[in-house]
Amino acid sequence: MSDRKNKLERYVVEKLLPIDPYTRPTRGSGCGNECCDISNKYFYIEAKQKKTKDNIIIDYKKEWLKSLNSMPVNTFKPLIIVTENKPGERFVTLSAEDFFDLLYEAKGK
């Protein structure tokens, strides 16, 4: 998908610019000209924007909501779900805002 038309790519680039001013959509994002959709000093990011109502967290929505509801009201700790659906393939899921907050804190901004 063209980086000009992908709102998710623009959102991620805007959020990462304070961390690395050289953050950018890759050339020919989605065409295989460069690795992934977004690149900077720290990450290669593949951004997938789909027009469905389901999110990847949907498989764990019950657990996600239960955990959110059991967290203290004024906590600054992000909720993170770690999954392993296939042996050795582990993934971490957290909200985009929590991810960027962690990055800003790590960077000292």
C-alpha positions as CSV (number, residue, x, y, z in Angstrom):
1,M,0.0,0.0,0.0
2,S,1.3,3.4,-0.8
3,D,2.7,5.2,2.1
4,R,0.7,8.3,1.1
5,K,-2.5,6.4,1.5
6,N,-1.7,4.4,4.6
7,K,-2.9,6.2,7.7
8,L,-1.4,3.6,10.0
9,E,2.1,4.1,8.5
10,R,1.8,7.9,8.9
11,Y,0.6,7.5,12.5
12,V,3.5,5.2,13.4
13,V,6.1,7.5,11.7
14,E,4.7,10.6,13.5
15,K,4.9,8.8,16.8
16,L,8.5,7.6,16.2
17,L,9.9,10.8,14.9
18,P,10.7,12.1,18.5
19,I,12.6,8.9,19.1
20,D,14.6,9.0,15.8
21,P,14.2,12.0,13.5
22,Y,15.2,9.8,10.6
23,T,12.1,7.5,10.9
24,R,10.5,7.2,7.5
25,P,8.2,5.0,5.4
26,T,10.4,2.7,3.3
27,R,10.7,3.3,-0.4
28,G,7.9,1.5,-2.2
29,S,6.3,0.4,1.0
30,G,4.5,-2.9,0.3
31,C,6.3,-3.4,-3.0
32,G,9.4,-5.3,-1.7
33,N,11.9,-2.5,-2.6
34,E,13.0,-2.3,1.1
35,C,12.5,-4.3,4.2
36,C,9.1,-3.7,5.9
37,D,7.0,-0.5,5.8
38,I,8.8,1.8,8.2
39,S,12.4,2.1,9.1
40,N,14.5,3.9,11.7
41,K,17.6,3.5,13.8
42,Y,15.9,1.0,16.2
43,F,13.2,-0.9,14.3
44,Y,11.9,-2.4,11.1
45,I,8.1,-2.1,11.3
46,E,5.6,-3.9,9.2
47,A,2.3,-2.0,9.4
48,K,-0.9,-3.9,8.5
49,Q,-4.0,-1.9,8.2
50,K,-7.1,-3.9,7.5
51,K,-10.7,-2.8,7.2
52,T,-12.2,-5.4,9.5
53,K,-13.8,-5.0,12.9
54,D,-11.7,-7.8,14.4
55,N,-8.3,-7.1,15.8
56,I,-5.5,-9.6,16.6
57,I,-6.4,-9.2,20.2
58,I,-9.9,-10.6,19.5
59,D,-8.7,-14.2,20.3
60,Y,-7.8,-12.9,23.8
61,K,-10.5,-10.3,24.2
62,K,-12.0,-12.0,27.3
63,E,-8.6,-12.1,29.0
64,W,-7.7,-8.6,27.8
65,L,-10.9,-7.1,29.2
66,K,-10.6,-9.1,32.5
67,S,-7.1,-7.9,33.0
68,L,-7.9,-4.3,32.2
69,N,-10.8,-4.4,34.6
70,S,-8.7,-5.9,37.4
71,M,-5.9,-3.3,37.1
72,P,-5.7,-0.4,39.6
73,V,-7.5,2.7,38.3
74,N,-4.5,5.0,38.5
75,T,-1.8,2.6,37.3
76,F,0.8,3.7,34.8
77,K,1.8,0.1,34.0
78,P,0.8,-1.0,30.5
79,L,-1.2,-4.2,29.9
80,I,0.8,-6.7,27.8
81,I,-0.4,-10.0,26.5
82,V,2.3,-12.6,25.5
83,T,1.1,-15.4,23.3
84,E,2.5,-18.6,22.0
85,N,0.1,-20.3,19.6
86,K,2.7,-22.5,18.0
87,P,5.8,-23.8,19.9
88,G,8.6,-21.3,19.8
89,E,6.5,-18.5,18.1
90,R,6.0,-16.0,20.8
91,F,4.4,-12.5,20.4
92,V,3.8,-9.6,22.6
93,T,0.7,-7.4,22.2
94,L,0.1,-4.1,23.8
95,S,-1.7,-1.0,22.8
96,A,0.1,1.3,20.4
97,E,-0.1,4.2,22.9
98,D,1.5,2.1,25.6
99,F,4.2,1.0,23.2
100,F,5.0,4.6,22.3
101,D,4.9,5.7,26.0
102,L,7.4,3.0,26.8
103,L,9.7,4.2,24.0
104,Y,9.5,7.9,25.1
105,E,10.3,6.9,28.6
106,A,13.2,4.8,27.6
107,K,14.5,7.6,25.4
108,G,14.0,10.2,28.1
109,K,11.4,12.4,26.4
